[in-house]
Amino acid sequence: MIAIVDYNMGNLASVQNAFAKLGKETVIESDPSKFKDYDKLILPGVGAFGDAMEHLRERNMIEPLKEYAASGKYMLGICLGMQLLFESSEEFGNHEGLGLIKGSVTAFDSSKFSEPLKVPHMGWNRMFTKEHPLFENLDEEHYLYFVHTYHVNCIDKNDIIGTTNYGYDFTSAVAHGNVFGIQPHPEKSHKNGLHILENFIKL
């Protein structure tokens, strides 16, 4: 059984509906004591990093999430949920993250852009992926849907399994052991996004 973590910072229904399209039942779970009962965990997220960490803290979810990751079971962070997996973020101040993957979250630096672009990065963009079970049987030239102003700086390059170019190349998918993260919204990315979720189900 797959649980979608409910900490009042994400469009849970759209994620749950995406799994339903694949014929997979999921549970929207707000009780951290039950996380350990699930085979896989989805950490979604929409909004600001600091607010999200405060919501997790208020709901006593931080340690249970860390314990779940340490158990070896698969966890997938989506969009803001991916960013929360990292050690820190500079979004509206300095905030500590879950620290499951080494690195930080930073704003797009428009001074490095190769051409004038709007921030936030919003819309369809291509992801270049490394070989990984999440991307099995997925064409290299596939497009996914992004909505974000900040992106991760991943310290260990071995943890990077996907990159995207928006002004410059940035990390758009990560994997550290059993903990995965994807910056775009697979639940909004039609066929390609559903295929990624289907691969996650099969793990």
C-alpha positions, 0 to 999 in steps of 0.5 A: 500500500502507498501512502500520500503524506498529508501535512496541508501543503499539497494538492493531494487529490491530483496525486491520488487521482494519478495513481487511481488512473493506474489502478493503484489505490493509495491512502492520504495519511496524516497520522505519522505513527502509521507511516511505517505501516505502508510499503511506499510513501509519497511526499508531495508539496506546493508552496514555500519551504519554510512553511512546509517544514513548519507544518511537518514539525507541528504534525510531529512528522519529521522524525517519522519521515527520517525513520521511514527513509532509514527503514529502506522502504521507498519514498518519493518527494514531488516538487516541493516534497523533493526539495524538503529531502535536502539539508536546507533552503534559502527561500524567504530566509534560511530553513533546515530541511529533512537532511535525507540528501546532501545539498541545498535549495536555491533560487534561480540565478537569472544572471546566469541565464543564457537568454531572458526567461521568466521566473518561476519556471512554469510549463513543459520542459525536457528532462535528461535522465540517467538509467534508473528504475523510475525512468525505465522504458521512458524515452530520453526525450520526454517532457514533464510539467514544472512549476517552481522558483527554487531548485536543488543544488545536489552535492553528490553528483551520483545522486543526480538522475535527472537534469533540465535546462532553464537558463542553465542546467539544474537538477530535476530528479534525484535518488539516494538509495531508497529516497527519490525526488522529482522536481516536475509534477508527474501527476500533471505530466500526462503519459510520461508522468504516469509512466514514472509513477507506474515505475514507482509502483513496480519497485 
